[in-house]
């Protein structure tokens, strides 16, 4: 199952970090699908920050920084994947 939890508002290319305005809850360890016109990938949330401080959980109305594995664009939608749809992508299995 996919639940919309936010929208990308900015992307920092050099450090591979997306700024996301949350409309739902997100925590470290959740699996997310980031989707847009030219964006489409799934990753596990490994690191989130608010005001340069690491956090484990964020909720609606917060703006977070999320380290991402691929380029994202302003306006891309962030979905949290839950239930039976959660599958670890094979190419991440070698990452610590």
Secondary structure as UniProt FT lines:
FT   STRAND          2..12
FT   TURN            13..16
FT   STRAND          17..22
FT   STRAND          26..27
FT   TURN            28..29
FT   STRAND          31..35
FT   STRAND          40..44
FT   STRAND          48..50
FT   TURN            51..52
FT   STRAND          53..55
FT   STRAND          57..58
FT   TURN            60..61
FT   STRAND          63..67
FT   TURN            74..75
FT   STRAND          77..81
FT   HELIX           83..85
FT   HELIX           90..92
FT   TURN            93..94
//
